[in-house]
């Protein structure tokens, strides 16, 4: 499911383009793509561009800390 959504977003980003004159939508999509790549770097242990439940279970402590950190930052 995550992989399908990721590929759909990639298709949208490619259609909109990533020129130097980014609009708000293009910038938001670019930021989202970067965040998805960061998430994959951290949690995708077998590097298949897919995060399995087993991979999240292994890193659940780290995931919980990341989620708590993001929640705290969004309040500020």
RADASUL-V368574 format. One record per pair of residues at least 24 apart in sequence whose C-alpha atoms are under 8 Angstrom apart, sorted by the first residue. I is the first residue (numbers start at 1). J is the second residue. Records with the same first field share a line. If there is no record, write none. Layout:
# RADASUL-V368574
I->J / J
This chain:
# RADASUL-V368574
2->50 / 51
3->49 / 50
6->36
9->33
